[in-house]
Amino acid sequence: MTKQDRLDEFLAERDLESVWFARPNSFAWLTGGDNVVDRAGDVGVAAVGYDGDGLRVVTNDIEAQRLRDEELDDDVPVAEFPWYESSLAEAVAERAATPAAADFDVPGFESVDASPLRQPLTDEDADRYRELGETTARAVEAICAELESTDTEREVASAVRGALDARGIESPVALVGGSERAQKYRHYTPTDAELGDYALVSVTAERDGLYASLTRTVAFDQPEWLPQRHQVAATVEVTALAATRRVAELDGRASDVFDAIRAAYEHLGHPDEWQRHHQGGAAGYAGREWIATPTTDAEIRLPMAFAWNPTVQGAKSEDTVLVDEDGMEVLTGTGEWPTQPVMAYDYEAALERPAVLEP
């Protein structure tokens, strides 16, 4: 089903004439363009609408020409309004076929959660995802391969962000945890602390609306407990991916995958670790389209990217993986980082997972 087919179905089900998107990830999903000027905002500077006949964009007269020239296909019309006379919401309300829905606050419009419309991924989405994933991994791995124990967490995070920015990739998440803080915290926001014996580097990167996440582990003087915990986290991750495929075949829900994750933790001798950090979920036009919990009712729809990120105190395993009926494809891989085969628990599945790098 194409994106237009999904929108047609949505309009028919809700008895609407048009639907509008101004949040950056959905704007990018539908147009391939970027409507962001202020990264701190939830809503971009332009909205794209669909009314059954095609796309059209509304924005202010500051942004209109740039969007036409650099962000949108030539066949997408752009309506502009004077920036000092109206807000984006008011401008859309004046121009939209009604009744209508929007993913931001527009007077008189229904609300729409765009995430279900963005799933599953199209072939074009998957191709762009492959490029983003490999480019992100190459940038992150190149930084990680050159790390030294005396580097600070903040220096590493800055280097990662710079390497991604040079490739036109945003880095909404860049976590770096040295040996002390990675054992204390699951979200090791970077500080001036030195890395010490080892480091975890966790990144979520975004380009053209798609998000890719990965974690790499580098050890200078590897703690004796790290290999075992790293292996446990990797086993839980592969179990989650294998369960994702199986649950999709059975028309199950995200909570069913979570059951498999909890079972793997228990089997591996760490029954409570799932309570100490979220385990990830579906990825795409959001860092996570949904995060699995014991009660998450989200449908598993394939083909889709998944970023499962299990942790065991001081260790983490994470990549963005495309799952479809034919198998599992690691999107954030380069073939250059050392890997090791990891078997799923309770499923006949195996996947090469990143090993701990010892420079």
N, C-alpha and C positions, 0 to 999 in steps of 0.2 A: 504494500500500500504506500503510495507516494504521500509527501507532506500535504499536497493539495487535497488528496482523497481524505486524509485524516481531518482536515479542516472542513471539508464539505460535510463529512459525517457529523462532526461536532456541531455545525450550524443547524443541521437537520434535527439532531437529537434535542437541541436546546431551543429550537424554533426561533433562531436569530437570523438577522440579515448580515451582520459583520462581526469580526473579532479583531482585537487590536493588541499589539505587544510593544511595550516600551522598555521592559527589563532587558538588560544587555544580552543575556544568554539566549533568550527567545528571539530577540531581534536578529542576532547572528544566526540562529538556527534557520530562520525563515529567509533571510536575505544574503547571508554570507558576509555581511558588513558589520562595522563597529559603530555604535551610536553613543560611545562613551567619551566624555570630556573630563568630567570629575569622577575619579575612581572611587571616591568616598560615597557616591550616591547610589541608591538602589534602582533609580530610573534614569535612562539615558536622555539625550537631547532630541531624539526622534522616536516616533512610533510608526510601526508598519501595520497596515490593516489588510484584511482579506474579506471579500464580500461574495465569493463564488465566481467572480470574473477574473480575478487577478490581484496582485499586490499593489498597494500604493502607500506612500510614506508622507507623514506630516512632520514638519519641523519648523524652527524659527528661521528668519532670514539671515541670521549669522551663520548657520550651519548648512543651509540648503545647497549652495553651490559645491562646497567641499564634499558633501555626501554624494551628489550627482557625479562628481569627477572621480572620486577615489573609493567609495564604499559600495555603490549600488550598480546593478546591471543597467544598461542603457534603456531597457524597456520598462523600468519601474518609475512611474511618475512621482514627482515630489511636489507637494503643496506646501507653500511657506506662508508664515504669518509674521507680522512685525513683532520683534522680541519684546517691545515695551507695551504692547496692547493686550497680550493674552498669555495664558499659560499653555503648556502642551496639552494638558487634559481638556481645557476649554476649547482649544483649537480642534482637537479630535472630536469632541462632542458636537461641534458645529458642522463637521464635514462627514461624519459617519452615517452609513445607512443603519437605521434602527428598527427594531431593538438590537442591541449590541452588547458585547462583553469585552472586557479588557483585563490585562494582567497588572494594571496599576489603577489608581483611584480616579475614575472619570465619573462625573455627576450623571446619575441616571443609568449607568451601565451595570450589568451583572459582572461578577468577578469570574476569572478563569484561572485554574491552576494549569500552567503550560506543561509541567513535567510529564504527565501521561501522554500528551500529544507528541513529545519529543522522543518517545520510545515506541518501537525499537529503532536502532540506527539504520539509516539507508546505506546503500553501497557507497554513495558519494561521501557520506559522513565517515564511513570506515576508512576510505582511502585517505582522507584528510587526517584522520586520527593516527594512522600509521606514520605519516610524516611528522606529526607533532610528537608522538611518543618516542620515535627514534631520535629526533633532534634534541628533545629534552634530555633523554638518557645520555646521549653523547656529551652534552654540556655538563651535566651533573657528574658523570663518571670521570670526565677529564679533570675536574676540580678535585674530586675525591682521590684520584690516583696520585696527586701531588701534595697531599696533606702531610703535615708534620705535627708531632705531639705538642709542640709549643704554639701552634696556631690557636687563636681564640675562636670561640664559637661565632662571634660577631664578624670576624674577618672572613670566615668560611661562608657564612650566609651572604655577606656582601659580594663575595666572588661568584657565588652561585647566581645571585640575582643579576649581576652584571653580565655573566655569560649568557643567561637566558634573554636578557633585554637586547643584547647585541644580535640575537636571532629573531627579534620581533615577538618574543614570548613574555607574557606577564608572569609574575610569581606571587600569587596571593598567599601562598604558604611556603615558608622557607625555614624549617626547623633544624637546628644543629645542637646536638647534645653531646658534650664530652663525657668522659668516664664517670665523673661524679654525678652530674645532673641527669644523664640518661637513665641512671638507675633509680633516681628519686622521682622523676616526673615522666608522664607519658607524652605530654606536649612540652618539649624542651625548647621553648622560645630562646633565641640566642642571647648570650651575655658576653662579658669580657673574660669569662673563665677559659683557661687553656683546655685543650682537648684531653690531654693526659694519655691514659693507656689505650683508649679506643674512642670511636665517635659514631653516632648515628646521624645521618643526613636524610631528612625527609622533606620532599618537595611536592607541591601541587602547582602545576603550570597551566597557563591558559593562553590559547591563541584562536582567533576566529570563533570564539564561543565555546570551544571544546576544552575539556580539562583532563590532564594526565597527572597521575600521582605515582611516586616511587620512593623507596627508601634504600639506601646503601649503607653498609657497615664497614668501617675501616679500623683495623687493630694494629697498634704499634707494639704493645706488650700485652698480648691477649689474655684477659682474665680466664682462669681455668674453667669457670662456669659458662662462659659465653658460647662456645660451640654447641653445647647441649640445648641451651635456651633458644639459640638461633635456629637450630634444627626443629625444635618444637613449634616455634612460630611459623616456619616454612611449611611444616606438615599441616598445621591448621589451615594455612592459606590454600594449599593445594586441595585439601578436603573441602573447603568452602567453594572452590571453583568447580570441583567434580560434582558436588551437591547441587550447585547452580544449574548445571546441565541436566541432571537427573530430575530435579524439581520442575524445571521447565517442561520436560517431556510429560510429566504427570499433571501439568496445569496447577502446580502448587504455588505457594506464596513465600515471601521473603522469610517469614517466621519458620518455615520448614528448613531453609538453609541454616538459619540460626540454630535450630535443633542439632544439625550435623556439626556445627562449630562447637557447641557446648559438649557434645559427645566426644569430639576429638580432644579437646582440652582435658576432659576427665580421663580418657584412656591414656593420655600421655603424662598423667601425674600432676596436672596443674588445673584442678577443677574450678578454681575461683578466679582465674586470670581474666575470663571474659567480662567480669564485673568491673574491671579496673580501667577499661578503655573501650570505646566503640570499635566494632569489628569491620566497619566499612559497608559497602553495598554497591549499587549500580552507579556507574559514572557515565558522563556524556556531556551535555550542555550545562553541567553543574559539577562541582567537585564531587558531590554525591547527589544523584537524582533522588535517592532515598537511602537511609541508613537502616540496616537490619537491627531489629530488637526481637525479644521473644514474642511480641505481639504484632509486628509489622505485617500489614495485610497486602503490601504491594505485590502485584503480579510479576512473575519472572517472564520477561518478554525478550526473545532472541531474534536476530543477533543484537547483542548489547555489550557494552564495555562494563567491566566490574573492577573495582579497586577494593579488594578485601585487605585489611591491614591488622592482622592479629599481633598482639604483643605478649611477651613474657618478660617480667621485670628486667629491664636493661637490654632487651632484644626486640626486634620488630622485623616483619617480613611484609613487603608491599610492592606490587607492580600493578599497572593497568593492563587488563587482559580482555581481549575480545573473545566472547563465548558465543558459539553458534551450534547448530545441530551437528556440525562436522568435527568440532573440537575446540581447542583453546589456543589462542594466539597471543603471545606476550607483545604488547604494543610498545612498552617502554624498555626494550632490550636493544643491545647493540651487537651481541656476539663477541664482545671484547672483554667483558667483565668475567672473572672466574665464576663458574656455576657448579652445581651439584644436583644430581637427580633426586627428586623427593617424591615419595609415594603418598597418596592420600590414605587416610584412615577410613576403612569400611567401604571403599570404592576402588574399582579397578582402574586407577588413573595415576599417572606420574607426570611430572613437569620439571624441567630444569629451573632451579631457583638460584638467585645470586648467593654466592658464598661470602664469607668474611674475607675481605681483602687485607693482606698483610704486606704492605709496601716494603 
